[in-house]
Amino acid sequence: MNEMPIGRMISMIHRQNQKFLAKELKPFELGNGGQHAFLKTIIAKPGINQDELSSLLKFDKATTARAVKHLEAVGYIERHTDNNDRRSNNLYPTNKARNIFPHIQKVLERLNEEITSNLTAEEERQLLPLLKKIYPELMNTL
């Protein structure tokens, strides 16, 4: 029998990561749809608009809109109308977001530790460049 296809392995790893994040980020009212990635980006780039957010994170506009709506509903972000384009909203983190973000970052670090726990230091050092080779567009987002 042939080895499992790489795409299937990546998909399975992704599903396990999503289960871990859903459980660990539930106390912060974050979970599905990569909401933590949206929040992390808004904290790093205050004033970013939704189109830029979608493009940067490689999510479709509908997923971005749902995530932004949720983050606003739980008090992590605020929308302000762009002075140059009244149809566009700029997104800003709230103090609540800034205060909880170190806790979220610790969850993400634990996930990375768990993912790489069976790798040697050298294998771990090699992993990211190999993944970036598979998907070169990641070079602009990581």
The first five atom37 places (N, CA, C, CB, O) and aatype in JSON, in Angstrom:
{
  "aatype": [12, 2, 6, 12, 14, 9, 7, 1, 12, 9, 15, 12, 9, 8, 1, 5, 2, 5, 11, 13, 10, 0, 11, 6, 10, 11, 14, 13, 6, 10, 7, 2, 7, 7, 5, 8, 0, 13, 10, 11, 16, 9, 9, 0, 11, 14, 7, 9, 2, 5, 3, 6, 10, 15, 15, 10, 10, 11, 13, 3, 11, 0, 16, 16, 0, 1, 0, 19, 11, 8, 10, 6, 0, 19, 7, 18, 9, 6, 1, 8, 16, 3, 2, 2, 3, 1, 1, 15, 2, 2, 10, 18, 14, 16, 2, 11, 0, 1, 2, 9, 13, 14, 8, 9, 5, 11, 19, 10, 6, 1, 10, 2, 6, 6, 9, 16, 15, 2, 10, 16, 0, 6, 6, 6, 1, 5, 10, 10, 14, 10, 10, 11, 11, 9, 18, 14, 6, 10, 12, 2, 16, 10],
  "atom_mask": [
    [1, 1, 1, 1, 1],
    [1, 1, 1, 1, 1],
    [1, 1, 1, 1, 1],
    [1, 1, 1, 1, 1],
    [1, 1, 1, 1, 1],
    [1, 1, 1, 1, 1],
    [1, 1, 1, 0, 1],
    [1, 1, 1, 1, 1],
    [1, 1, 1, 1, 1],
    [1, 1, 1, 1, 1],
    [1, 1, 1, 1, 1],
    [1, 1, 1, 1, 1],
    [1, 1, 1, 1, 1],
    [1, 1, 1, 1, 1],
    [1, 1, 1, 1, 1],
    [1, 1, 1, 1, 1],
    [1, 1, 1, 1, 1],
    [1, 1, 1, 1, 1],
    [1, 1, 1, 1, 1],
    [1, 1, 1, 1, 1],
    [1, 1, 1, 1, 1],
    [1, 1, 1, 1, 1],
    [1, 1, 1, 1, 1],
    [1, 1, 1, 1, 1],
    [1, 1, 1, 1, 1],
    [1, 1, 1, 1, 1],
    [1, 1, 1, 1, 1],
    [1, 1, 1, 1, 1],
    [1, 1, 1, 1, 1],
    [1, 1, 1, 1, 1],
    [1, 1, 1, 0, 1],
    [1, 1, 1, 1, 1],
    [1, 1, 1, 0, 1],
    [1, 1, 1, 0, 1],
    [1, 1, 1, 1, 1],
    [1, 1, 1, 1, 1],
    [1, 1, 1, 1, 1],
    [1, 1, 1, 1, 1],
    [1, 1, 1, 1, 1],
    [1, 1, 1, 1, 1],
    [1, 1, 1, 1, 1],
    [1, 1, 1, 1, 1],
    [1, 1, 1, 1, 1],
    [1, 1, 1, 1, 1],
    [1, 1, 1, 1, 1],
    [1, 1, 1, 1, 1],
    [1, 1, 1, 0, 1],
    [1, 1, 1, 1, 1],
    [1, 1, 1, 1, 1],
    [1, 1, 1, 1, 1],
    [1, 1, 1, 1, 1],
    [1, 1, 1, 1, 1],
    [1, 1, 1, 1, 1],
    [1, 1, 1, 1, 1],
    [1, 1, 1, 1, 1],
    [1, 1, 1, 1, 1],
    [1, 1, 1, 1, 1],
    [1, 1, 1, 1, 1],
    [1, 1, 1, 1, 1],
    [1, 1, 1, 1, 1],
    [1, 1, 1, 1, 1],
    [1, 1, 1, 1, 1],
    [1, 1, 1, 1, 1],
    [1, 1, 1, 1, 1],
    [1, 1, 1, 1, 1],
    [1, 1, 1, 1, 1],
    [1, 1, 1, 1, 1],
    [1, 1, 1, 1, 1],
    [1, 1, 1, 1, 1],
    [1, 1, 1, 1, 1],
    [1, 1, 1, 1, 1],
    [1, 1, 1, 1, 1],
    [1, 1, 1, 1, 1],
    [1, 1, 1, 1, 1],
    [1, 1, 1, 0, 1],
    [1, 1, 1, 1, 1],
    [1, 1, 1, 1, 1],
    [1, 1, 1, 1, 1],
    [1, 1, 1, 1, 1],
    [1, 1, 1, 1, 1],
    [1, 1, 1, 1, 1],
    [1, 1, 1, 1, 1],
    [1, 1, 1, 1, 1],
    [1, 1, 1, 1, 1],
    [1, 1, 1, 1, 1],
    [1, 1, 1, 1, 1],
    [1, 1, 1, 1, 1],
    [1, 1, 1, 1, 1],
    [1, 1, 1, 1, 1],
    [1, 1, 1, 1, 1],
    [1, 1, 1, 1, 1],
    [1, 1, 1, 1, 1],
    [1, 1, 1, 1, 1],
    [1, 1, 1, 1, 1],
    [1, 1, 1, 1, 1],
    [1, 1, 1, 1, 1],
    [1, 1, 1, 1, 1],
    [1, 1, 1, 1, 1],
    [1, 1, 1, 1, 1],
    [1, 1, 1, 1, 1],
    [1, 1, 1, 1, 1],
    [1, 1, 1, 1, 1],
    [1, 1, 1, 1, 1],
    [1, 1, 1, 1, 1],
    [1, 1, 1, 1, 1],
    [1, 1, 1, 1, 1],
    [1, 1, 1, 1, 1],
    [1, 1, 1, 1, 1],
    [1, 1, 1, 1, 1],
    [1, 1, 1, 1, 1],
    [1, 1, 1, 1, 1],
    [1, 1, 1, 1, 1],
    [1, 1, 1, 1, 1],
    [1, 1, 1, 1, 1],
    [1, 1, 1, 1, 1],
    [1, 1, 1, 1, 1],
    [1, 1, 1, 1, 1],
    [1, 1, 1, 1, 1],
    [1, 1, 1, 1, 1],
    [1, 1, 1, 1, 1],
    [1, 1, 1, 1, 1],
    [1, 1, 1, 1, 1],
    [1, 1, 1, 1, 1],
    [1, 1, 1, 1, 1],
    [1, 1, 1, 1, 1],
    [1, 1, 1, 1, 1],
    [1, 1, 1, 1, 1],
    [1, 1, 1, 1, 1],
    [1, 1, 1, 1, 1],
    [1, 1, 1, 1, 1],
    [1, 1, 1, 1, 1],
    [1, 1, 1, 1, 1],
    [1, 1, 1, 1, 1],
    [1, 1, 1, 1, 1],
    [1, 1, 1, 1, 1],
    [1, 1, 1, 1, 1],
    [1, 1, 1, 1, 1],
    [1, 1, 1, 1, 1],
    [1, 1, 1, 1, 1],
    [1, 1, 1, 1, 1],
    [1, 1, 1, 1, 1],
    [1, 1, 1, 1, 1]
  ],
  "atom_positions": [
    [[0.84, -1.19, 0.0], [0.0, 0.0, 0.0], [0.88, 1.25, 0.0], [-0.96, 0.0, 1.23], [1.92, 1.29, 0.66]],
    [[0.46, 2.26, -0.75], [1.2, 3.52, -0.84], [1.08, 4.32, 0.44], [0.71, 4.35, -2.03], [0.15, 4.13, 1.23]],
    [[2.03, 5.22, 0.64], [1.97, 6.14, 1.78], [0.77, 7.06, 1.65], [3.29, 6.96, 1.89], [0.27, 7.29, 0.54]],
    [[0.32, 7.59, 2.76], [-0.79, 8.53, 2.75], [-0.38, 9.79, 1.99], [-1.23, 8.89, 4.2], [0.74, 10.27, 2.17]],
    [[-1.25, 10.33, 1.14], [-0.91, 11.55, 0.39], [-0.62, 12.73, 1.34], [-2.06, 11.93, -0.57], [-1.24, 12.85, 2.4]],
    [[0.31, 13.56, 0.93], [0.71, 14.71, 1.75], [-0.49, 15.61, 2.05], [1.81, 15.52, 1.03], [-0.65, 16.08, 3.18]],
    [[-1.33, 15.86, 1.05], [-2.49, 16.71, 1.26], [-3.41, 16.18, 2.34], [0.0, 0.0, 0.0], [-3.93, 16.95, 3.16]],
    [[-3.61, 14.87, 2.36], [-4.46, 14.28, 3.39], [-3.82, 14.42, 4.77], [-4.73, 12.79, 3.07], [-4.5, 14.7, 5.75]],
    [[-2.51, 14.23, 4.83], [-1.81, 14.38, 6.12], [-1.94, 15.81, 6.64], [-0.31, 14.0, 5.97], [-2.2, 16.02, 7.82]],
    [[-1.76, 16.76, 5.76], [-1.88, 18.17, 6.15], [-3.3, 18.46, 6.63], [-1.51, 19.1, 4.97], [-3.5, 19.17, 7.61]],
    [[-4.29, 17.91, 5.93], [-5.69, 18.09, 6.31], [-5.96, 17.51, 7.7], [-6.62, 17.45, 5.28], [-6.65, 18.13, 8.51]],
    [[-5.43, 16.34, 7.97], [-5.62, 15.71, 9.28], [-4.94, 16.52, 10.39], [-5.08, 14.28, 9.26], [-5.5, 16.69, 11.47]],
    [[-3.75, 17.0, 10.12], [-3.05, 17.85, 11.1], [-3.86, 19.11, 11.36], [-1.61, 18.22, 10.59], [-4.01, 19.53, 12.51]],
    [[-4.39, 19.7, 10.3], [-5.21, 20.91, 10.44], [-6.43, 20.65, 11.32], [-5.67, 21.42, 9.05], [-6.74, 21.45, 12.21]],
    [[-7.12, 19.54, 11.09], [-8.3, 19.23, 11.9], [-7.94, 19.05, 13.37], [-8.98, 17.96, 11.38], [-8.67, 19.52, 14.25]],
    [[-6.82, 18.39, 13.65], [-6.39, 18.22, 15.04], [-6.05, 19.57, 15.67], [-5.18, 17.28, 15.11], [-6.37, 19.81, 16.84]],
    [[-5.41, 20.43, 14.91], [-5.09, 21.78, 15.41], [-6.37, 22.55, 15.73], [-4.26, 22.56, 14.37], [-6.45, 23.22, 16.75]],
    [[-7.36, 22.45, 14.84], [-8.62, 23.17, 15.04], [-9.33, 22.67, 16.3], [-9.54, 23.01, 13.81], [-9.89, 23.47, 17.04]],
    [[-9.31, 21.37, 16.55], [-9.93, 20.83, 17.76], [-9.22, 21.35, 19.0], [-9.89, 19.28, 17.74], [-9.87, 21.75, 19.97]],
    [[-7.89, 21.36, 18.98], [-7.11, 21.88, 20.1], [-7.45, 23.34, 20.36], [-5.6, 21.72, 19.83], [-7.72, 23.74, 21.49]],
    [[-7.44, 24.14, 19.29], [-7.7, 25.58, 19.44], [-9.13, 25.84, 19.91], [-7.45, 26.31, 18.13], [-9.34, 26.72, 20.74]],
    [[-10.11, 25.11, 19.38], [-11.5, 25.3, 19.8], [-11.64, 25.09, 21.3], [-12.45, 24.35, 19.03], [-12.32, 25.85, 21.99]],
    [[-10.99, 24.05, 21.8], [-11.06, 23.74, 23.23], [-10.31, 24.78, 24.07], [-10.49, 22.35, 23.5], [-10.85, 25.3, 25.05]],
    [[-9.09, 25.09, 23.68], [-8.24, 25.97, 24.48], [-8.63, 27.45, 24.41], [-6.81, 25.82, 24.04], [-8.39, 28.2, 25.35]],
    [[-9.24, 27.85, 23.31], [-9.6, 29.27, 23.15], [-11.05, 29.56, 23.53], [-9.36, 29.71, 21.72], [-11.48, 30.71, 23.52]],
    [[-11.81, 28.52, 23.87], [-13.22, 28.7, 24.25], [-13.38, 29.69, 25.42], [-13.82, 27.36, 24.64], [-14.29, 30.52, 25.37]],
    [[-12.55, 29.64, 26.46], [-12.71, 30.61, 27.55], [-12.57, 32.08, 27.1], [-11.7, 30.32, 28.63], [-13.04, 32.99, 27.78]],
    [[-11.91, 32.28, 25.96], [-11.72, 33.64, 25.45], [-12.76, 34.0, 24.39], [-10.32, 33.77, 24.86], [-12.66, 35.04, 23.74]],
    [[-13.76, 33.13, 24.23], [-14.82, 33.32, 23.23], [-14.26, 33.37, 21.8], [-15.6, 34.62, 23.52], [-14.77, 34.08, 20.93]],
    [[-13.22, 32.6, 21.59], [-12.63, 32.45, 20.27], [-12.63, 30.96, 19.96], [-11.17, 33.05, 20.2], [-12.69, 30.12, 20.86]],
    [[-12.58, 30.65, 18.69], [-12.55, 29.24, 18.34], [-12.42, 29.03, 16.86], [0.0, 0.0, 0.0], [-11.32, 29.08, 16.3]],
    [[-13.55, 28.81, 16.23], [-13.52, 28.4, 14.83], [-13.26, 29.55, 13.88], [-14.81, 27.75, 14.46], [-13.35, 30.73, 14.25]],
    [[-12.94, 29.2, 12.66], [-12.75, 30.2, 11.63], [-11.49, 31.02, 11.73], [0.0, 0.0, 0.0], [-11.37, 32.07, 11.09]],
    [[-10.55, 30.57, 12.53], [-9.29, 31.3, 12.63], [-9.44, 32.66, 13.3], [0.0, 0.0, 0.0], [-8.66, 33.57, 13.02]],
    [[-10.43, 32.8, 14.19], [-10.67, 34.1, 14.83], [-9.43, 34.62, 15.54], [-11.82, 33.99, 15.81], [-9.2, 35.83, 15.58]],
    [[-8.63, 33.72, 16.11], [-7.41, 34.16, 16.78], [-6.44, 34.81, 15.8], [-6.73, 32.97, 17.49], [-5.74, 35.76, 16.14]],
    [[-6.4, 34.29, 14.57], [-5.49, 34.85, 13.55], [-5.95, 36.26, 13.16], [-5.44, 33.94, 12.29], [-5.13, 37.15, 12.95]],
    [[-7.26, 36.44, 13.06], [-7.78, 37.77, 12.74], [-7.43, 38.74, 13.87], [-9.32, 37.73, 12.52], [-6.97, 39.85, 13.62]],
    [[-7.66, 38.31, 15.11], [-7.38, 39.19, 16.25], [-5.89, 39.52, 16.33], [-7.85, 38.53, 17.55], [-5.52, 40.67, 16.56]],
    [[-5.05, 38.51, 16.15], [-3.61, 38.73, 16.21], [-3.17, 39.75, 15.16], [-2.86, 37.4, 16.0], [-2.33, 40.61, 15.44]],
    [[-3.74, 39.66, 13.97], [-3.38, 40.58, 12.89], [-3.88, 41.99, 13.17], [-3.95, 40.08, 11.57], [-3.17, 42.96, 12.9]],
    [[-5.09, 42.11, 13.7], [-5.64, 43.44, 14.01], [-4.82, 44.1, 15.12], [-7.14, 43.33, 14.43], [-4.61, 45.31, 15.1]],
    [[-4.37, 43.31, 16.08], [-3.52, 43.86, 17.14], [-2.19, 44.32, 16.55], [-3.29, 42.81, 18.27], [-1.66, 45.37, 16.92]],
    [[-1.65, 43.53, 15.62], [-0.35, 43.87, 15.02], [-0.45, 45.02, 14.03], [0.22, 42.66, 14.32], [0.52, 45.75, 13.83]],
    [[-1.63, 45.19, 13.4], [-1.81, 46.21, 12.37], [-3.09, 47.01, 12.64], [-1.87, 45.57, 10.97], [-4.05, 46.92, 11.87]],
    [[-3.12, 47.79, 13.73], [-4.32, 48.57, 14.03], [-4.68, 49.48, 12.85], [-4.11, 49.42, 15.31], [-3.81, 50.13, 12.26]],
    [[-5.96, 49.51, 12.51], [-6.42, 50.34, 11.4], [-6.54, 49.58, 10.09], [0.0, 0.0, 0.0], [-6.97, 50.14, 9.09]],
    [[-6.17, 48.3, 10.09], [-6.3, 47.49, 8.87], [-7.78, 47.4, 8.49], [-5.69, 46.07, 9.08], [-8.64, 47.37, 9.37]],
    [[-8.07, 47.34, 7.19], [-9.47, 47.17, 6.79], [-9.73, 45.7, 6.46], [-9.82, 48.07, 5.57], [-8.8, 44.9, 6.37]],
    [[-11.01, 45.36, 6.28], [-11.38, 43.97, 6.09], [-10.8, 43.37, 4.82], [-12.88, 43.84, 6.07], [-10.4, 42.21, 4.81]],
    [[-10.74, 44.14, 3.74], [-10.16, 43.61, 2.5], [-8.69, 43.27, 2.69], [-10.33, 44.64, 1.35], [-8.23, 42.21, 2.25]],
    [[-7.95, 44.15, 3.34], [-6.53, 43.89, 3.61], [-6.37, 42.65, 4.5], [-5.87, 45.12, 4.27], [-5.47, 41.84, 4.3]],
    [[-7.25, 42.53, 5.48], [-7.23, 41.4, 6.39], [-7.45, 40.09, 5.64], [-8.29, 41.58, 7.5], [-6.73, 39.11, 5.85]],
    [[-8.45, 40.07, 4.76], [-8.74, 38.88, 3.95], [-7.54, 38.5, 3.1], [-9.96, 39.11, 3.07], [-7.16, 37.34, 3.03]],
    [[-6.98, 39.48, 2.46], [-5.85, 39.24, 1.57], [-4.63, 38.74, 2.33], [-5.5, 40.51, 0.82], [-3.98, 37.79, 1.89]],
    [[-4.34, 39.35, 3.44], [-3.16, 39.0, 4.22], [-3.26, 37.57, 4.79], [-2.97, 39.99, 5.35], [-2.29, 36.82, 4.77]],
    [[-4.44, 37.23, 5.29], [-4.61, 35.93, 5.95], [-5.09, 34.83, 5.0], [-5.59, 36.07, 7.08], [-5.2, 33.67, 5.41]],
    [[-5.36, 35.17, 3.75], [-5.79, 34.19, 2.75], [-7.14, 33.56, 3.1], [-4.74, 33.1, 2.6], [-7.34, 32.37, 2.91]],
    [[-8.06, 34.38, 3.63], [-9.43, 33.97, 3.9], [-10.34, 34.68, 2.91], [-9.85, 34.28, 5.38], [-10.02, 35.77, 2.43]],
    [[-11.49, 34.06, 2.6], [-12.44, 34.74, 1.73], [-13.15, 35.84, 2.52], [-13.48, 33.74, 1.14], [-13.13, 35.86, 3.75]],
    [[-13.77, 36.77, 1.78], [-14.37, 37.95, 2.42], [-15.51, 37.59, 3.37], [-14.89, 38.9, 1.35], [-15.69, 38.26, 4.39]],
    [[-16.27, 36.53, 3.07], [-17.38, 36.14, 3.94], [-16.85, 35.63, 5.29], [-18.24, 35.05, 3.25], [-17.41, 35.95, 6.34]],
    [[-15.79, 34.83, 5.25], [-15.2, 34.33, 6.5], [-14.64, 35.48, 7.33], [-14.09, 33.3, 6.2], [-14.8, 35.52, 8.55]],
    [[-14.0, 36.42, 6.65], [-13.46, 37.6, 7.34], [-14.6, 38.4, 7.97], [-12.65, 38.49, 6.37], [-14.5, 38.82, 9.12]],
    [[-15.67, 38.6, 7.23], [-16.81, 39.38, 7.76], [-17.39, 38.71, 9.0], [-17.9, 39.53, 6.67], [-17.71, 39.39, 9.97]],
    [[-17.54, 37.38, 8.98], [-18.08, 36.67, 10.14], [-17.14, 36.8, 11.34], [-18.3, 35.18, 9.81], [-17.58, 37.04, 12.46]],
    [[-15.85, 36.65, 11.1], [-14.87, 36.75, 12.19], [-14.87, 38.15, 12.79], [-13.46, 36.39, 11.69], [-14.86, 38.31, 14.01]],
    [[-14.89, 39.16, 11.94], [-14.88, 40.56, 12.41], [-16.15, 40.84, 13.21], [-14.76, 41.54, 11.21], [-16.1, 41.48, 14.26]],
    [[-17.28, 40.35, 12.71], [-18.55, 40.55, 13.42], [-18.49, 39.92, 14.81], [-19.73, 39.95, 12.61], [-18.94, 40.52, 15.79]],
    [[-17.94, 38.71, 14.9], [-17.82, 38.04, 16.19], [-16.86, 38.78, 17.12], [-17.35, 36.59, 16.0], [-17.18, 39.01, 18.29]],
    [[-15.7, 39.15, 16.6], [-14.71, 39.86, 17.43], [-15.28, 41.17, 17.96], [-13.43, 40.13, 16.62], [-14.99, 41.56, 19.09]],
    [[-16.07, 41.84, 17.16], [-16.71, 43.07, 17.61], [-17.77, 42.77, 18.67], [-17.34, 43.82, 16.41], [-17.88, 43.49, 19.66]],
    [[-18.56, 41.71, 18.45], [-19.63, 41.36, 19.38], [-19.1, 41.0, 20.77], [-20.43, 40.18, 18.83], [-19.74, 41.3, 21.78]],
    [[-17.92, 40.37, 20.84], [-17.36, 39.99, 22.14], [-16.46, 41.08, 22.72], [-16.58, 38.7, 22.01], [-15.87, 40.89, 23.78]],
    [[-16.35, 42.21, 22.03], [-15.64, 43.36, 22.58], [-14.15, 43.39, 22.34], [0.0, 0.0, 0.0], [-13.43, 44.09, 23.06]],
    [[-13.65, 42.64, 21.35], [-12.22, 42.62, 21.08], [-11.77, 43.65, 20.06], [-11.83, 41.27, 20.61], [-10.61, 44.04, 20.03]],
    [[-12.69, 44.09, 19.22], [-12.32, 45.09, 18.21], [-13.41, 46.15, 18.08], [-12.07, 44.43, 16.85], [-14.55, 45.95, 18.5]],
    [[-13.01, 47.26, 17.49], [-13.95, 48.34, 17.15], [-13.74, 48.67, 15.68], [-13.73, 49.61, 18.05], [-12.62, 48.61, 15.16]],
    [[-14.83, 49.02, 15.02], [-14.77, 49.46, 13.63], [-14.93, 50.97, 13.59], [-15.87, 48.76, 12.75], [-15.78, 51.54, 14.28]],
    [[-14.1, 51.61, 12.78], [-14.2, 53.05, 12.56], [-14.23, 53.28, 11.06], [-13.02, 53.83, 13.24], [-13.43, 52.71, 10.32]],
    [[-15.15, 54.12, 10.62], [-15.25, 54.41, 9.2], [-13.97, 55.07, 8.71], [-16.46, 55.32, 8.91], [-13.44, 55.99, 9.34]],
    [[-13.48, 54.58, 7.59], [-12.26, 55.12, 6.98], [-12.55, 56.53, 6.49], [-11.76, 54.2, 5.81], [-13.53, 56.74, 5.77]],
    [[-11.71, 57.49, 6.86], [-11.91, 58.89, 6.44], [-11.78, 59.06, 4.93], [-10.91, 59.79, 7.14], [-12.4, 59.97, 4.36]],
    [[-10.99, 58.22, 4.28], [-10.78, 58.33, 2.83], [-11.79, 57.55, 2.0], [-9.4, 57.86, 2.49], [-11.97, 57.84, 0.82]],
    [[-12.46, 56.57, 2.62], [-13.43, 55.75, 1.91], [-14.55, 55.4, 2.88], [-12.77, 54.46, 1.31], [-14.41, 54.47, 3.68]],
    [[-15.65, 56.14, 2.81], [-16.75, 55.97, 3.75], [-17.36, 54.57, 3.71], [-17.83, 57.0, 3.47], [-18.06, 54.18, 4.65]],
    [[-17.12, 53.8, 2.64], [-17.66, 52.44, 2.53], [-16.8, 51.42, 3.27], [-17.79, 52.04, 1.07], [-17.21, 50.27, 3.44]],
    [[-15.63, 51.84, 3.69], [-14.66, 50.93, 4.31], [-14.54, 51.21, 5.8], [-13.29, 51.06, 3.63], [-14.62, 52.36, 6.25]],
    [[-14.33, 50.14, 6.55], [-14.12, 50.26, 7.99], [-12.7, 49.85, 8.35], [-15.13, 49.41, 8.77], [-12.19, 48.85, 7.85]],
    [[-12.08, 50.63, 9.21], [-10.78, 50.27, 9.76], [-11.01, 49.59, 11.1], [-9.85, 51.54, 9.91], [-11.9, 49.97, 11.86]],
    [[-10.2, 48.58, 11.38], [-10.41, 47.74, 12.56], [-9.32, 48.01, 13.59], [-10.42, 46.25, 12.17], [-8.13, 48.06, 13.26]],
    [[-9.75, 48.19, 14.83], [-8.82, 48.5, 15.92], [-9.07, 47.57, 17.1], [-8.96, 49.98, 16.35], [-10.22, 47.27, 17.42]],
    [[-8.0, 47.12, 17.75], [-8.19, 46.28, 18.94], [-8.62, 47.13, 20.13], [-6.89, 45.51, 19.28], [-8.26, 48.3, 20.24]],
    [[-9.39, 46.52, 21.02], [-9.79, 47.19, 22.26], [-8.77, 46.84, 23.34], [-11.23, 46.78, 22.69], [-7.91, 45.98, 23.16]],
    [[-8.88, 47.52, 24.46], [-8.03, 47.18, 25.61], [-8.27, 45.74, 26.06], [-8.28, 48.16, 26.78], [-7.34, 45.04, 26.47]],
    [[-9.52, 45.3, 25.98], [-9.86, 43.92, 26.34], [-9.03, 42.96, 25.49], [-11.38, 43.66, 26.14], [-8.5, 41.97, 26.01]],
    [[-8.92, 43.22, 24.2], [-8.15, 42.36, 23.3], [-6.67, 42.38, 23.67], [-8.33, 42.81, 21.84], [-6.02, 41.34, 23.74]],
    [[-6.15, 43.56, 23.91], [-4.72, 43.67, 24.25], [-4.42, 42.95, 25.57], [-4.31, 45.16, 24.36], [-3.36, 42.36, 25.73]],
    [[-5.38, 43.0, 26.5], [-5.17, 42.37, 27.81], [-5.19, 40.85, 27.74], [-6.22, 42.86, 28.78], [-4.43, 40.19, 28.44]],
    [[-6.06, 40.28, 26.91], [-6.15, 38.82, 26.85], [-5.16, 38.23, 25.86], [-7.55, 38.39, 26.5], [-4.91, 37.02, 25.89]],
    [[-4.62, 39.04, 24.98], [-3.8, 38.48, 23.92], [-2.58, 37.69, 24.41], [-3.34, 39.56, 23.03], [-2.26, 36.67, 23.81]],
    [[-1.89, 38.11, 25.47], [-0.78, 37.28, 25.94], [-1.22, 35.85, 26.31], [-0.12, 37.93, 27.16], [-0.46, 34.91, 26.11]],
    [[-2.42, 35.7, 26.83], [-2.95, 34.37, 27.17], [-3.2, 33.55, 25.9], [-4.25, 34.5, 27.99], [-2.92, 32.36, 25.85]],
    [[-3.74, 34.21, 24.88], [-3.98, 33.54, 23.6], [-2.64, 33.14, 22.97], [-4.77, 34.47, 22.63], [-2.52, 32.04, 22.42]],
    [[-1.67, 34.0, 23.06], [-0.35, 33.7, 22.51], [0.25, 32.47, 23.18], [0.6, 34.9, 22.67], [0.91, 31.66, 22.53]],
    [[0.03, 32.32, 24.49], [0.54, 31.14, 25.2], [-0.13, 29.86, 24.68], [0.29, 31.28, 26.72], [0.53, 28.82, 24.56]],
    [[-1.42, 29.93, 24.37], [-2.12, 28.78, 23.79], [-1.5, 28.42, 22.45], [-3.64, 29.09, 23.63], [-1.26, 27.25, 22.17]],
    [[-1.24, 29.42, 21.62], [-0.64, 29.19, 20.3], [0.76, 28.6, 20.45], [-0.59, 30.49, 19.49], [1.16, 27.74, 19.66]],
    [[1.51, 29.06, 21.42], [2.85, 28.51, 21.66], [2.77, 27.06, 22.12], [3.59, 29.36, 22.72], [3.59, 26.23, 21.7]],
    [[1.78, 26.74, 22.97], [1.61, 25.35, 23.4], [1.25, 24.46, 22.21], [0.52, 25.24, 24.49], [1.72, 23.32, 22.13]],
    [[0.43, 24.97, 21.31], [0.09, 24.21, 20.11], [1.35, 23.93, 19.29], [-0.95, 24.96, 19.26], [1.56, 22.8, 18.84]],
    [[2.18, 24.94, 19.09], [3.42, 24.74, 18.34], [4.33, 23.72, 19.03], [4.16, 26.07, 18.16], [4.96, 22.89, 18.36]],
    [[4.4, 23.78, 20.35], [5.21, 22.81, 21.08], [4.67, 21.4, 20.89], [5.26, 23.17, 22.57], [5.44, 20.45, 20.72]],
    [[3.35, 21.27, 20.94], [2.74, 19.95, 20.76], [2.97, 19.42, 19.34], [1.24, 20.02, 21.06], [3.27, 18.24, 19.16]],
    [[2.82, 20.28, 18.36], [3.01, 19.87, 16.97], [4.42, 19.36, 16.72], [2.69, 21.02, 16.02], [4.63, 18.39, 15.99]],
    [[5.39, 20.02, 17.33], [6.79, 19.69, 17.06], [7.41, 18.78, 18.13], [7.59, 20.96, 16.96], [8.62, 18.55, 18.11]],
    [[6.62, 18.27, 19.03], [7.16, 17.5, 20.16], [7.91, 16.23, 19.73], [6.04, 17.13, 21.1], [8.8, 15.78, 20.44]],
    [[7.56, 15.66, 18.61], [8.22, 14.44, 18.14], [9.36, 14.7, 17.17], [7.21, 13.52, 17.49], [9.93, 13.77, 16.6]],
    [[9.7, 15.97, 16.99], [10.78, 16.33, 16.08], [12.06, 16.62, 16.85], [10.38, 17.54, 15.23], [12.03, 17.1, 17.98]],
    [[13.18, 16.32, 16.23], [14.46, 16.75, 16.8], [14.59, 18.25, 16.56], [15.67, 15.96, 16.17], [13.83, 18.83, 15.78]],
    [[15.53, 18.87, 17.21], [15.77, 20.3, 17.0], [16.09, 20.59, 15.54], [16.93, 20.79, 17.9], [15.62, 21.59, 14.99]],
    [[16.87, 19.72, 14.92], [17.22, 19.91, 13.5], [16.0, 19.75, 12.6], [18.31, 18.92, 13.09], [15.83, 20.52, 11.66]],
    [[15.15, 18.78, 12.87], [13.93, 18.58, 12.07], [13.0, 19.78, 12.22], [13.2, 17.28, 12.5], [12.4, 20.24, 11.25]],
    [[12.89, 20.28, 13.43], [12.05, 21.46, 13.67], [12.59, 22.67, 12.9], [11.98, 21.77, 15.17], [11.81, 23.44, 12.33]],
    [[13.9, 22.84, 12.89], [14.53, 23.95, 12.16], [14.26, 23.84, 10.66], [16.05, 23.97, 12.43], [14.12, 24.86, 9.98]],
    [[14.18, 22.63, 10.14], [13.97, 22.39, 8.71], [12.51, 22.5, 8.29], [14.5, 21.03, 8.33], [12.22, 22.76, 7.12]],
    [[11.58, 22.3, 9.22], [10.16, 22.18, 8.88], [9.58, 23.42, 8.21], [9.37, 21.87, 10.11], [8.98, 23.32, 7.15]],
    [[9.76, 24.58, 8.8], [9.14, 25.8, 8.27], [9.62, 26.12, 6.86], [9.44, 26.97, 9.18], [8.79, 26.42, 6.0]],
    [[10.92, 26.08, 6.58], [11.35, 26.33, 5.19], [10.76, 25.33, 4.19], [12.87, 26.29, 5.11], [10.46, 25.69, 3.06]],
    [[10.59, 24.08, 4.61], [10.0, 23.08, 3.72], [8.53, 23.39, 3.44], [10.14, 21.67, 4.33], [8.07, 23.29, 2.31]],
    [[7.81, 23.76, 4.48], [6.4, 24.12, 4.29], [6.27, 25.36, 3.4], [5.71, 24.37, 5.65], [5.37, 25.43, 2.56]],
    [[7.15, 26.31, 3.58], [7.13, 27.52, 2.75], [7.45, 27.18, 1.3], [8.13, 28.56, 3.28], [6.97, 27.86, 0.39]],
    [[8.24, 26.16, 1.07], [8.54, 25.73, -0.29], [7.3, 25.14, -0.96], [9.68, 24.7, -0.29], [7.08, 25.31, -2.16]],
    [[6.5, 24.43, -0.17], [5.26, 23.84, -0.7], [4.28, 24.93, -1.08], [4.63, 22.88, 0.33], [3.6, 24.84, -2.1]],
    [[4.2, 25.97, -0.26], [3.23, 27.05, -0.48], [3.97, 28.38, -0.39], [2.05, 26.98, 0.56], [3.95, 29.01, 0.67]],
    [[4.62, 28.83, -1.47], [5.47, 30.03, -1.42], [4.74, 31.3, -0.97], [6.06, 30.27, -2.77], [5.37, 32.22, -0.45]],
    [[3.42, 31.37, -1.17], [2.68, 32.57, -0.75], [2.74, 32.77, 0.76], [1.23, 32.48, -1.19], [2.51, 33.88, 1.25]],
    [[3.05, 31.71, 1.49], [3.18, 31.83, 2.94], [4.32, 32.76, 3.34], [3.4, 30.47, 3.55], [4.32, 33.32, 4.43]],
    [[5.28, 32.92, 2.46], [6.41, 33.79, 2.76], [5.95, 35.18, 3.13], [7.37, 33.85, 1.57], [6.6, 35.85, 3.93]],
    [[4.84, 35.64, 2.56], [4.34, 36.98, 2.8], [3.48, 37.09, 4.05], [3.57, 37.46, 1.62], [3.17, 38.2, 4.49]],
    [[3.06, 35.95, 4.63], [2.13, 36.0, 5.75], [2.73, 35.57, 7.06], [0.94, 35.16, 5.46], [2.14, 35.82, 8.11]],
    [[3.89, 34.92, 7.04], [4.45, 34.41, 8.3], [5.55, 35.3, 8.82], [5.0, 33.0, 8.1], [6.13, 35.02, 9.87]]
  ]
}
